[in-house]
Amino acid sequence: MITKSRRLSRLLVAAGAVAAAALLATACSSGGSGGSQVSASAKQTITIGLYGTFGYKEAGLYADYEKLHPNITIEEDDVATSAAYWTRLKTRLASGTGLDDVQAIEMGFVADVTQNHADQFVNFAAQPDAAQLKSEFYAWKWKLASTPDGKQTIGLGVDAAPVAMCYRPDMLKAAGLSTDPDELAAQWKTWEGYIAFGKKYQASSTKPAGSSFVDSAASIFVPSVGQGSQAYDNAQGQPDLDNAPGVNTAWNFATEAATSKITAGLVQFTPSWNSSFTTSKFATIACPSWMMGYIQTEMGPSGSGKWAVAPVLPGGGANQGGSFLAVPKASDHQAAAIQFAEWLTSKQQQITMWQKGGLFPSNQLAAADPAVTADAPAYFSKSPIGTIYNNIASSMKLPPVGVYDSQIATVFTTQLNNVETAGTSPSKAYSDALAAIKQITG
């Protein structure tokens, strides 16, 4: 899921772009954020391992860095999908050979690295500029890339994926319901309120024929499961579903929506779900920042002005995606690779990647900059998306993550779809999910 959304998210082009001269000037004076200069000694080639399309090359950042550092050449080592990339990276970590100087780590795999491979990567928490680096990132983003004891931080945040709620004003209006974002934020403050609103939509005799309030129960379960102090894992990042109130609460919300028939019963990231954007099958969807790029891709120019973003996620903040840049200790150019990773994830470069690639900053200095907060694209009804996502990201406190989280989430959302479309009872679906998860986690 993340691979496809990352590839598509770069299509979201926010208004304006940073001039190259300003970019270079800021980079040269950025201090702890990669600003120290690599000595002009022997030429070095820095390789960066990525998956999908991050957009660094397309945004001109490699060329900018090479201008700043004439002795450095950047080479991108890209793998099409995150799953294939991770398989290759694990193989190379096991052998200790073939590693790139900088390696991207996707959110779904970062717990595996912090728990099982931390000693193979540079510890950014031990760098001379560690205090400054830590202060620049959202606290939860820094924590995600840190070992459970907090002593090692294996990577720097590339982007964040805070979740808001996207909605179709025209469909809500047709159903006789409010379309004002502030009013919706008040009514959708809790999942109970959001579901109650959805029942009103579903009961409306004037709503668009054949439409549902929300695309799937997954739009409720996935963000809500991460809003408590504990989701799938305990403080050590080990699966602990027997003591997972966040899972039970999220399951109850999602199954209430499913059994109340306010969901369209679609499986996200399938062809039928993709086509449902243009056929107006649902009026709302949980909307990580990268989802806006996905919506634009599926709907094209004809979708401009049809969607808006409400300044809320029911139940509080949640994150759904994002990556990190890590430097293997086996790198032949470790010092230069550290400086490059710091530069790519520093304020100005993350602003550029939001404007040119649609990646919302994990660097909180970038996210709070007017170049980001002023974004209010016409495509999304001039919703102040930069401010909305920064406000949500700034208030988040994420629960511990574990090695199996992505697989566990897939099991639960599969069973939720059985409740939606096959009539499986919520209790049986939950039992079936636990049995399947036990086979995965042992």
C-alpha positions in Angstrom: 0.0 0.0 0.0 2.7 2.5 0.9 4.7 1.8 -2.2 1.9 2.8 -4.5 0.8 5.8 -2.5 4.4 7.1 -2.4 4.7 6.8 -6.1 1.5 8.7 -6.6 1.9 11.2 -3.9 4.5 13.1 -5.8 1.7 14.1 -8.2 0.3 16.5 -5.6 1.9 19.8 -6.5 1.3 22.5 -3.9 1.4 26.1 -5.0 4.8 27.7 -5.4 8.3 26.3 -5.5 11.5 27.3 -3.7 14.0 29.1 -5.9 17.3 27.2 -6.4 19.3 30.1 -5.2 17.4 30.2 -1.9 17.7 26.4 -1.6 21.4 26.5 -1.9 21.8 29.5 0.4 19.8 27.9 3.1 21.5 24.5 2.7 24.9 26.2 3.2 23.9 27.8 6.5 21.8 25.0 8.0 24.2 24.1 10.7 23.4 20.7 12.3 20.9 19.9 9.5 23.6 18.8 7.1 25.1 22.2 6.7 28.7 21.3 7.5 30.6 21.0 4.4 32.2 17.8 3.2 35.9 18.5 2.7 36.9 19.0 -1.0 39.2 16.0 -1.0 39.0 12.9 -3.2 35.9 12.5 -5.2 33.3 10.2 -3.6 30.2 8.5 -5.0 27.3 8.2 -2.5 24.7 5.6 -3.3 21.2 6.0 -1.8 18.9 2.9 -1.8 15.2 3.7 -2.3 11.9 2.1 -3.3 9.2 3.3 -5.5 9.6 7.0 -6.4 10.7 9.2 -3.6 11.1 12.2 -5.9 14.5 13.5 -4.8 15.9 13.3 -8.3 12.8 14.7 -9.9 12.9 17.6 -7.5 16.5 18.4 -8.4 17.9 17.8 -4.9 20.7 15.5 -6.1 21.9 18.1 -8.5 21.7 20.8 -5.8 23.8 18.8 -3.4 26.4 18.1 -6.1 26.6 21.8 -6.7 27.2 22.4 -3.0 29.8 19.5 -2.9 31.7 19.2 -6.2 33.6 16.2 -4.9 30.3 14.2 -4.4 28.3 12.3 -6.9 24.9 10.9 -6.0 23.7 7.6 -7.4 20.2 6.3 -6.8 19.7 2.6 -6.3 15.9 2.2 -6.7 13.7 -0.9 -6.3 10.1 -0.8 -7.6 8.3 -2.0 -4.5 8.9 -1.6 -0.8 8.4 -5.4 -0.2 11.1 -6.3 -2.8 13.4 -3.6 -1.5 13.0 -4.8 2.1 13.7 -8.4 1.1 16.9 -7.3 -0.7 18.0 -5.1 2.2 17.6 -7.9 4.7 19.7 -10.2 2.5 22.4 -7.6 2.3 22.3 -6.9 6.0 22.7 -10.7 6.7 25.7 -10.9 4.4 27.2 -7.5 5.3 27.8 -6.7 1.6 26.1 -4.7 -1.1 24.6 -2.1 1.2 24.1 1.4 -0.1 25.7 4.4 1.7 22.2 5.6 2.6 19.2 3.2 2.9 15.6 4.2 3.1 13.6 2.4 5.8 9.8 2.2 5.3 7.5 2.7 8.3 6.3 -0.9 8.1 9.8 -2.2 8.6 11.4 0.3 10.9 10.5 -1.8 14.0 12.4 -4.8 12.5 15.5 -2.6 12.1 15.4 -1.0 15.6 14.8 -4.4 17.2 17.0 -6.7 15.2 19.5 -4.6 13.2 20.2 -1.4 15.1 23.9 -2.3 15.6 24.4 -2.3 11.8 23.4 1.3 11.4 24.8 4.6 12.5 23.3 5.9 15.7 22.0 9.4 15.0 21.4 9.9 18.7 25.1 9.7 19.3 26.1 12.2 16.6 27.7 15.6 17.7 24.6 17.4 16.5 22.1 14.9 17.9 20.3 17.4 20.2 19.7 19.7 17.3 18.6 16.9 15.0 16.2 15.6 17.6 14.6 19.0 18.2 13.9 19.4 14.4 11.7 16.3 14.1 8.3 15.6 15.5 9.0 13.7 18.8 6.9 10.7 17.7 8.8 10.5 14.4 12.2 10.4 16.2 10.9 7.8 18.6 9.7 5.5 15.8 13.3 5.2 14.5 14.7 4.6 18.0 15.3 1.4 19.9 12.8 0.6 22.7 15.4 1.8 25.3 15.8 5.1 23.4 19.6 4.8 23.2 19.9 4.4 19.5 18.2 6.2 16.6 18.8 4.4 13.3 17.3 6.9 10.9 16.1 10.4 10.1 12.5 11.1 9.1 11.8 11.6 5.4 8.2 12.4 5.7 5.1 12.1 7.9 1.6 10.9 7.1 -0.8 12.5 9.5 -4.4 11.6 8.9 -7.3 14.0 8.5 -10.8 13.4 7.0 -11.4 14.0 3.3 -15.0 14.5 2.2 -17.2 15.4 -0.7 -19.1 18.6 0.0 -21.5 18.1 -2.9 -22.5 14.6 -1.6 -23.0 15.8 2.0 -25.0 18.8 0.7 -27.2 16.5 -1.4 -27.9 14.5 1.8 -29.0 17.7 3.6 -26.0 17.7 5.9 -23.5 20.3 6.8 -20.5 20.9 4.6 -18.8 23.5 6.7 -15.3 22.2 7.8 -15.5 23.7 11.2 -18.9 22.3 11.9 -17.8 18.9 10.6 -14.7 19.1 12.9 -17.0 19.6 15.8 -19.4 16.8 14.9 -16.5 14.4 13.9 -14.4 15.1 17.0 -15.0 11.5 18.2 -15.6 8.3 16.3 -19.0 8.0 17.9 -19.9 11.4 16.4 -18.5 10.5 13.0 -20.5 7.2 12.9 -23.7 9.0 14.1 -23.2 11.5 11.3 -22.7 8.6 8.9 -26.0 7.1 9.9 -27.8 10.4 9.1 -26.1 10.4 5.7 -27.1 6.8 5.0 -30.7 7.5 6.1 -31.1 10.5 3.8 -33.5 10.0 0.9 -31.7 12.7 -1.1 -28.1 11.4 -1.0 -26.6 10.3 -4.3 -28.1 7.0 -5.3 -26.0 4.0 -4.4 -23.5 6.0 -2.3 -22.2 5.2 1.2 -20.9 7.5 3.9 -17.4 6.0 4.0 -15.4 3.8 1.7 -14.7 0.9 4.1 -14.5 -0.1 7.7 -10.7 0.0 7.3 -11.0 3.8 7.1 -12.1 3.7 10.7 -10.1 0.8 12.1 -6.6 1.7 10.7 -6.4 5.2 12.1 -8.3 4.6 15.3 -6.2 1.6 16.4 -3.1 3.8 16.7 -4.7 6.5 18.9 -4.3 4.8 22.3 -1.3 4.2 24.5 -1.0 0.7 23.1 -2.0 -0.8 19.7 -0.8 -4.2 18.7 2.4 -4.2 20.7 3.7 -3.7 24.3 6.3 -1.1 25.2 9.1 -3.5 24.0 7.5 -3.7 20.5 6.3 -7.3 21.0 2.8 -8.4 19.9 0.5 -8.3 22.8 -3.1 -8.5 21.6 -4.3 -9.9 24.9 -3.7 -6.4 26.4 -4.6 -4.2 23.5 -7.5 -1.9 24.4 -6.8 0.2 21.3 -7.5 -2.8 19.1 -10.7 -3.7 20.8 -11.9 -0.1 20.7 -11.0 0.3 17.0 -12.7 -3.0 16.2 -15.9 -1.9 17.9 -16.0 1.4 16.0 -15.3 -0.3 12.7 -17.8 -3.1 13.1 -20.5 -0.7 14.2 -20.0 1.2 11.0 -20.0 -2.0 9.0 -23.1 -3.5 10.6 -24.9 -0.1 10.3 -24.3 -0.3 6.6 -22.6 3.1 6.4 -19.6 1.7 4.6 -19.3 0.9 0.9 -17.5 -2.4 1.7 -14.7 -1.7 -0.7 -11.2 -3.2 -0.3 -8.7 -0.3 -0.4 -6.1 -0.2 -3.2 -8.0 -2.6 -5.4 -9.3 -1.7 -8.9 -12.9 -1.5 -7.7 -11.8 0.9 -5.0 -9.8 3.0 -7.4 -12.7 3.4 -9.8 -15.1 4.2 -7.0 -13.5 7.7 -6.7 -14.9 8.7 -10.1 -18.3 7.0 -9.6 -18.9 8.7 -6.3 -19.5 5.6 -4.3 -18.6 7.2 -0.9 -18.6 10.7 0.6 -15.8 10.5 3.2 -12.5 8.7 3.6 -9.7 8.7 6.2 -7.0 10.8 4.5 -3.3 10.5 5.2 -1.5 13.4 3.6 -0.4 11.2 0.7 -4.0 10.3 -0.1 -4.5 13.6 -1.8 -2.1 12.6 -4.5 -3.9 9.3 -4.8 -7.3 11.1 -5.2 -5.9 13.4 -7.9 -4.5 10.5 -9.8 -7.7 8.5 -9.8 -10.0 11.5 -10.5 -7.8 13.7 -12.7 -8.7 17.3 -13.5 -12.4 16.6 -13.4 -12.1 16.0 -9.6 -10.9 19.6 -8.9 -13.1 21.2 -6.3 -15.0 18.1 -5.5 -13.1 17.1 -2.4 -12.3 19.1 0.8 -10.3 18.3 3.9 -11.9 18.6 7.4 -9.5 19.8 10.1 -10.0 16.8 12.2 -9.4 13.1 12.7 -12.0 11.6 15.0 -10.5 10.5 18.3 -7.2 12.4 17.9 -4.1 12.2 15.8 -2.8 9.2 13.9 -0.1 8.6 11.4 -0.3 6.2 8.4 3.0 5.8 6.5 6.3 7.6 6.1 10.0 6.6 5.8 13.4 7.2 7.2 17.0 7.5 5.9 19.6 5.3 7.6 23.3 5.0 7.1 24.8 1.5 7.4 28.0 1.2 9.4 29.3 -0.8 6.5 29.2 2.3 4.2 32.6 3.1 2.7 31.7 6.8 2.8 30.0 7.0 6.3 30.8 10.6 7.2 29.7 11.9 3.8 26.6 9.7 3.9 25.6 11.1 7.3 25.9 14.6 6.1 23.9 13.8 2.9 21.1 12.1 5.0 21.0 15.1 7.3 20.8 17.5 4.4 18.0 15.6 2.6 15.9 15.5 5.8 16.5 19.1 6.9 14.0 21.9 6.8 14.5 23.4 3.3 14.7 20.1 1.5 11.5 18.8 3.2 9.7 22.0 2.2 10.9 21.4 -1.4 9.6 17.8 -1.2 6.2 18.9 0.0 6.0 21.5 -2.8 7.3 19.3 -5.6 6.6 15.8 -4.4 3.6 15.9 -2.0 5.6 14.4 0.9 4.4 16.1 4.1 7.4 17.0 6.3 8.5 15.0 9.4 10.8 17.9 10.1 8.6 20.1 12.3 10.4 23.2 11.4 9.6 22.6 7.8 6.0 21.7 8.6 5.5 25.0 10.5 7.0 27.1 7.8 4.6 29.4 5.9 5.7 27.7 2.7 3.8 24.7 4.0 1.1 26.1 6.3 -0.1 28.5 3.6 -1.0 25.7 1.2 -4.7 25.7 0.3 -5.0 24.1 -3.2 -8.0 24.8 -5.3 -8.2 21.1 -6.1 -9.3 20.4 -2.5 -11.7 23.3 -2.2 -9.0 25.6 -0.9 -8.8 23.6 2.4 -5.8 24.8 4.4 -4.1 21.4 4.1 -0.7 22.5 5.3 -2.1 23.9 8.6 -4.5 21.0 9.0 -1.8 18.3 8.7 0.8 20.2 10.8 -1.8 20.7 13.6 -2.6 17.0 13.6 1.1 15.9 13.4 2.1 18.3 16.2 -0.4 16.7 18.6 0.3 13.1 17.9 1.5 10.5 20.4 1.9 7.2 18.8 1.8 3.8 20.6 4.8 1.3 20.3 5.2 -0.4 16.9 6.3 -3.9 16.2 7.8 -6.1 13.5 4.4 -7.7 12.6 2.2 -4.6 12.6 1.6 -4.4 8.9 0.7 -8.1 8.7 -1.6 -7.8 11.7 -3.4 -4.8 10.3 -4.0 -6.7 7.0 -5.5 -9.6 8.9 -7.9 -7.3 10.8 -9.0 -5.3 7.7 -9.5 -8.5 5.7 -11.9 -9.8 8.5 -13.6 -6.4 8.6 -14.4 -6.8 4.9 -15.9 -10.2 5.7 -18.2 -8.4 8.2 -19.1 -5.8 5.6 -19.7 -8.0 2.6 -20.1 -11.6 3.7 -22.3 -11.1 6.8 -19.7 -12.6 9.2 -20.5 -11.7 12.7 -18.1 -9.3 14.4 -17.3 -11.8 17.1 -16.5 -14.6 14.7 -14.4 -12.3 12.5 -12.4 -11.2 15.5 -11.8 -14.8 16.5 -10.7 -15.6 13.0 -8.4 -12.7 13.0 -6.7 -13.7 16.2 -6.2 -17.2 14.9 -4.6 -16.0 11.7 -2.4 -13.5 13.6 -1.2 -16.3 15.9 0.0 -18.2 12.9 2.0 -15.1 11.9 3.5 -14.2 15.2 4.0 -17.6 16.6 
